[in-house]
Amino acid sequence: MSGRVKRRIRESTNKSQRGADETPLVKWTLIGVSGLFLFVFLLLPLVNVFAQAFAGGIRAYFAALTNPDTRAAIGLTALTAAICVPVNAAFGVCAAWAVAKFEFRGKALLITLIDLPFSVSPVVAGLIYVVLFGLQGYFGSWLSDHDIRIIFAVPGIVLTTLFVTFPFVARELIPVMQATGNEQEQAAMTLGASGWQTFWRVTLPSVKWGLLYGVILCNARAMGEFGAVSVVSGHITGLTETMPIRVESLFKEYQSTASFAVASLLAVLALATLILKSWFEWRQERQFSSAQIPEPEVVDSSRPGRP
Amino acid sequence: MSIKLQAVSKIFGETLAVDSVGFHVADGELVALLGPSGGGKTTVLRMIAGLEMPTSGDILIRGQRVNDLPVQKRNIGFVFQNYALFKTMSVHDNIAFGLKIKKWRRAERESRIEEMTELFGLGGLGKRYPHQLSGGQRQRVAIARALAPKPNVLLLDEPFGAVDAKIRQELREWLVRLHHDLNVTTVFVTHDQEEAMEVANRIVIFSRGRLEQIGTPREVYEQPANEFVARFIGVMNVLEATVPRGSARAGELEFPASGAPDGTQMRIGFRPYAVAVSNDLALYPYQAILVHTYFLGILLRVEFELPSGLVVRGRMTKEEYAVLGLENGRRVSIQIKAYRILARDDAPLGRELVSPISTPPHIAENI
């Protein structure tokens, strides 16, 4: 659906260009201002990250990255993403399926709850878990009695990351599934397919690009999350530091080259995410534009814009 | 395989969508479920398929009660209104889907797909995706997909709704031929009475969830069971009339109404073909002016206005039009040769009555 909305916006801008006839001066001023702004506030800092990272030369760069504590941070980040992304993908498919294909009481509430992590400050997300599982928290004493550590340990980091990243896949899939409708599933059933066969052979392939799109956004956030993780991490070097936290602690220790080296990895991740995202978006849009019937207009009032 | 519905009802929330409907479709028959939208016909089709559960009543396929049989086990072929082709699969894979699910062997599967693509004129399109096909091709793929696993019955929901008029005509003829060749029991839903008349062996007419009439196209046209059917099938002139002195009057037109007390309100209906027209102003009792001519191909639809402003719709061939030397604005005399006194919707309809005023043999007979 996102693709369609975008196409409509594109069409309408075309029209307004033809109709309104702004002077070239206005046009180029607007383009110039936007371009300059993007250059100064986005491109320049990004380039600077790489410049700083390589300030001490290639060797210093790789030395910084192969530092055991940094390697531990990269490993922890990968582990967190490896847990959070599949879990949230599975949850996202379930939730999107429920919302798109069924009518039930509390559906609006469910959609609102899915959005909660977007509206809550990451610090609050972290604190929720401290309040629940910290030493002074509700389950704190029981957990410490059984020698289970959640806060200031890996489980806490995984839990908060799960919380923060959990809307991405669901949010991406709900409009796609709503637009696809369930006639194809019904067709599969009339041909003898069970629910499970229908899901794997019909539903999943038809939402494939939307799902991948959601997954990479989810992955980017899982690897890049700082605020919430910072609250529960405890900043124990080599044990509970993820990459973003490693960046911060190195910076505070005045190891700016090493800090920027790790940051450059995150920047590369961001760029790769952007490229993949555009590719999936394009594929999805193509799938929609080639759809055999004009989809019914899906009014998705709960979603003002793309997160 | 035969299909039988016994007092089937369906309630959605608080709406009675289907109200105690019962009918029988014989083995190999081609039956249309016809009615205005919201009439319950699609719900009936979906209940036969197993996509909806009846609230009460029984559905039998080949004499076996299938109420509790899930859609997957009913062995039906269903063609959706918008075809619902699998967008991510090629034509070949769409047709193969049901066969794979039913675990056909590869060789048999491929030969069946070959057979279907041949039969449906889809040769060479196997690798195409649904979005690369025309409307008519999509529809043929949808029917091929439904028929490939050899279903007991073929069910089609508004099969010609989503294609344009010209292709629609071709597809109708093609469906009749296909049914003739394969002889699979077929039920299709339509809101287009012409389509139903042209394609089906028998027509089941629904309105507001109730079965109004079931019969051959000729039966429902010539002997409509009630006013709804009479008005829904074909074009009908319907006039509000009152009885002043033994005969019902609507504008200038007078119809004998034997026995009806003065002041009775009634509705009079007659088909366009029942309107006799002459350019001899003295031949028929009513004077009228031809106000509109609509060209429908071989037949013309004509509208006559009487001095009181009453408009009567007639029908004639091009040749008759030419012989009578008609054109818009021309004065003619007309007579209503046959009419019906329409009762309330649910009451049975009386026989068609012949106007007692004797008229010479008419030029537009039997249109």
Chai-1 contact restraints between the chains, C-beta under 6 A:
chainA,res_idxA,chainB,res_idxB,connection_type,confidence,min_distance_angstrom,max_distance_angstrom,comment,restraint_id
A,E183,B,F80,contact,1.0,0.0,6.0,A-B,restraint_1
A,E183,B,A84,contact,1.0,0.0,6.0,A-B,restraint_2
A,Q184,B,A84,contact,1.0,0.0,6.0,A-B,restraint_3
A,Q184,B,F86,contact,1.0,0.0,6.0,A-B,restraint_4
A,Q186,B,L51,contact,1.0,0.0,6.0,A-B,restraint_5
A,A187,B,A84,contact,1.0,0.0,6.0,A-B,restraint_6
A,M189,B,V71,contact,1.0,0.0,6.0,A-B,restraint_7
A,M189,B,Q72,contact,1.0,0.0,6.0,A-B,restraint_8
A,T190,B,V71,contact,1.0,0.0,6.0,A-B,restraint_9
A,T190,B,F78,contact,1.0,0.0,6.0,A-B,restraint_10
A,L191,B,F97,contact,1.0,0.0,6.0,A-B,restraint_11
A,L191,B,G98,contact,1.0,0.0,6.0,A-B,restraint_12
A,L191,B,I101,contact,1.0,0.0,6.0,A-B,restraint_13
A,G192,B,Q72,contact,1.0,0.0,6.0,A-B,restraint_14
A,G192,B,I101,contact,1.0,0.0,6.0,A-B,restraint_15
A,G192,B,K102,contact,1.0,0.0,6.0,A-B,restraint_16
A,A193,B,I101,contact,1.0,0.0,6.0,A-B,restraint_17
A,V202,B,F86,contact,1.0,0.0,6.0,A-B,restraint_18
A,P205,B,T88,contact,1.0,0.0,6.0,A-B,restraint_19
A,S206,B,T88,contact,1.0,0.0,6.0,A-B,restraint_20
A,S290,B,H131,contact,1.0,0.0,6.0,A-B,restraint_21
A,Q292,B,P130,contact,1.0,0.0,6.0,A-B,restraint_22
A,Q292,B,H131,contact,1.0,0.0,6.0,A-B,restraint_23
A,I293,B,N82,contact,1.0,0.0,6.0,A-B,restraint_24
